[in-house]
Amino acid sequence: MEQLPCKGCKGLCCGPVLVTASELKKIKKKIKSMPTKIRLELENQNRYYGTCIFYDIHNDRCGIHSVRPEICRMFGFYKELTCFRKPELATKKMNQPAKEKHVGVLTVDFTWKDFK
């Protein structure tokens, strides 16, 4: 599968990020396992308004990539979630309902205080 051209975007496409209860649980576990220094560096970054709280602006990538929510995994490959820099990669159509109900949005409903 071809890769998205994310380098240089500074997280502009990373939000809003809907999360399910099971995704939230995995993210909390990941955050708790991070070395304190790395977690604090990620937590204290100034991001663009609306950008996911876990977007690592200094390294230009997702700070929780291994446990990122399903919507992030789907971004750029579904017509409803098209990457403006490489729209031709969006070839799939979302035609199945979500497996699990979303419980909120990262940055809006869940902030860093929820992961301490």
Steps between C-alpha positions, in 0.01 A plus 500: 500500500629842407585734788336833574721809458468606864844653550467876513127514572554586868190306603249713312306185405527348848168600648234476606576147616205290611581223749323194631521369856738221399726741309503733799606213724791410268609864479497536879713188533746633239526839672560340841779285354683798343813627668408816694732722296346394168144529634566850636663613175195378305254647749655848505514564126310790342285357222269661250146545633301178455806281443505176697666528841727208409637647179875549551564830325876492572543166323217556250321172576248329723626467856288187561523345153488136613166556680351774282121489459334331205404832339872585481577162343231562238596858418610557143379167368123560523313749282342653809845556657706624205854636531512830309863435398435156353124465434551216251576264791142534624346213306289328765145586596382477860197277476503319830385642833756553773568187703496692826332823605722807538521639853656835416755706314868534592589862584133590558355233731832348605801714582836427660344518847303186414821304440680570828 
